[in-house]
Amino acid sequence: MIPPKAQAQGTQPKATDYVPWRRRCEADLRSFTDADSIRFWGISHQVDGVAKPIFNYRFEHTLAAVKLGHWLCPQVGADLDVVECALWLHDCRKKLKDPMTKDTHAMDASAEVVDILRGTDFPQGKIAAVRHAIEHHVGLRLTKSLSPIETACVWDCDKLSKLGAASLIHFGCISGAFQPITTEDILVRGEAWLELCKGIVASMNTSPGKAEAGRRLAFLRAHYQQLNHEWREPMEASSDYPLKSPVS
């Protein structure tokens, strides 16, 4: 990708003329999601004179998915550049709870890819693959496996980030912004989420993804089982609690 100035002069840009693509993707996502989070919450914290959101769910979810991309790609032979870039940008224009508009966030994000990557060192020939992966990441269930492998990995990593310990933190931090919550509400919604998670596990495209999704679902079941015990049956002993007490 040649910057306009270099094109006009008929010269090839130096490597130092390019912005690292990971830095650009992260900065673009951070800027959009910070602003949207502040809009959504209606309040912010001042940190060194800069308004920071109470919790930026979209960024934290994306960061979790990117970490999973680094774990999954080497195991299945996927192109990490394509997968990581698509994960950074898959929700880059998705707003929190915007009921006035139809959810077209996958296509909206795909449409922004070229502009976001312009002037970076991201390989031009891989942009189409990034856009394809972004456009096919939506939904919690699949009727058939996705291809190519990069698109399959993006779907798996996006969904895996919604399972496990980190997902509990993410959902817990954002849930109060959507509606009033109580411990009982969290338990009821968590038990309902477990049912949806079965479909996620069954829909995983890759063998490592399916195995990890199963492990994370087992953890979530144990978590909500313990929460159910503590909140609804506090007078009964936790005989089947999966962790040993640190106190002998």
Backbone hydrogen bonds, N-H to C=O, Kabsch-Sander energy under -0.5 kcal/mol:
donor,donor_aa,acceptor,acceptor_aa,energy
7,Q,3,P,-2.1
8,A,4,P,-2.5
9,Q,5,K,-1.5
10,G,6,A,-0.6
10,G,7,Q,-1.0
11,T,6,A,-2.3
17,D,14,K,-1.9
18,Y,15,A,-1.2
19,V,119,G,-2.3
24,R,20,P,-2.0
25,C,21,W,-2.7
26,E,22,R,-2.6
27,A,23,R,-2.3
28,D,24,R,-2.5
29,L,25,C,-2.5
30,R,26,E,-2.7
31,S,27,A,-2.5
32,F,28,D,-2.3
33,T,29,L,-2.7
34,D,30,R,-2.5
35,A,31,S,-1.7
36,D,32,F,-2.3
37,S,33,T,-2.5
38,I,34,D,-2.2
39,R,35,A,-2.1
40,F,36,D,-2.5
41,W,37,S,-2.9
42,G,38,I,-2.4
45,H,52,K,-3.3
47,V,45,H,-0.7
47,V,50,V,-3.0
48,D,46,Q,-0.5
50,V,47,V,-1.4
52,K,45,H,-3.5
54,I,43,I,-0.6
57,Y,55,F,-1.2
60,E,56,N,-2.2
61,H,57,Y,-2.9
62,T,58,R,-2.1
63,L,59,F,-2.8
64,A,60,E,-2.0
65,A,61,H,-2.0
66,V,62,T,-2.6
67,K,63,L,-2.2
68,L,64,A,-1.8
69,G,65,A,-1.8
70,H,66,V,-1.7
71,W,67,K,-1.1
72,L,68,L,-2.8
73,C,69,G,-2.3
75,Q,72,L,-1.0
76,V,72,L,-1.1
76,V,73,C,-0.9
77,G,73,C,-1.2
78,A,73,C,-1.7
80,L,78,A,-0.7
83,V,79,D,-2.3
84,E,80,L,-3.2
85,C,81,D,-2.2
86,A,82,V,-2.4
87,L,83,V,-2.3
88,W,84,E,-2.6
89,L,85,C,-1.7
90,H,86,A,-1.3
92,C,89,L,-1.7
94,K,91,D,-1.8
95,K,93,R,-0.6
101,T,98,D,-1.5
104,T,102,K,-1.2
108,D,104,T,-2.6
109,A,105,H,-2.4
110,S,106,A,-2.3
111,A,107,M,-2.1
112,E,108,D,-0.7
112,E,109,A,-1.1
113,V,109,A,-0.7
113,V,110,S,-1.0
116,I,112,E,-2.6
117,L,113,V,-2.4
118,R,114,V,-0.9
120,T,117,L,-2.1
121,D,19,V,-1.5
126,K,123,P,-1.8
127,I,124,Q,-1.5
130,V,126,K,-1.8
131,R,127,I,-2.4
132,H,128,A,-2.2
133,A,129,A,-2.1
134,I,130,V,-2.2
135,E,131,R,-2.4
136,H,132,H,-0.8
136,H,133,A,-0.6
137,H,134,I,-1.4
152,A,148,P,-2.1
153,C,149,I,-2.4
154,V,150,E,-2.0
155,W,151,T,-1.9
156,D,152,A,-2.3
157,C,153,C,-2.9
158,D,154,V,-2.3
159,K,155,W,-2.1
160,L,156,D,-2.8
161,S,157,C,-1.7
162,K,159,K,-1.6
163,L,160,L,-2.0
168,L,164,G,-1.2
169,I,165,A,-1.4
170,H,166,A,-2.6
171,F,167,S,-3.1
172,G,168,L,-2.2
173,C,169,I,-2.3
174,I,170,H,-1.5
175,S,171,F,-2.2
176,G,172,G,-0.6
177,A,174,I,-1.8
178,F,174,I,-0.6
178,F,175,S,-1.2
179,Q,175,S,-1.4
186,I,182,T,-2.3
187,L,183,T,-2.1
188,V,184,E,-2.7
189,R,185,D,-2.8
190,G,186,I,-2.1
191,E,187,L,-2.4
192,A,188,V,-1.8
193,W,189,R,-2.3
194,L,190,G,-1.8
195,E,191,E,-0.9
196,L,192,A,-1.3
197,C,193,W,-2.2
198,K,194,L,-1.0
198,K,195,E,-0.5
199,G,195,E,-0.7
199,G,196,L,-0.7
200,I,196,L,-1.3
201,V,197,C,-2.6
202,A,198,K,-2.1
203,S,199,G,-1.3
204,M,200,I,-0.6
204,M,201,V,-1.1
210,K,206,T,-2.5
211,A,207,S,-2.3
212,E,208,P,-2.4
213,A,209,G,-2.6
214,G,210,K,-2.1
215,R,211,A,-1.8
216,R,212,E,-2.6
217,L,213,A,-2.3
218,A,214,G,-2.0
219,F,215,R,-1.9
220,L,216,R,-2.3
221,R,217,L,-2.5
222,A,218,A,-2.1
223,H,219,F,-2.4
224,Y,220,L,-2.6
225,Q,221,R,-2.1
226,Q,222,A,-2.2
227,L,223,H,-2.5
228,N,224,Y,-2.4
229,H,225,Q,-2.0
230,E,226,Q,-2.8
231,W,227,L,-2.4
232,R,228,N,-2.6
233,E,228,N,-0.7
233,E,229,H,-1.7
236,E,233,E,-1.8
239,S,237,A,-1.6
241,Y,238,S,-1.4
248,S,246,P,-0.6
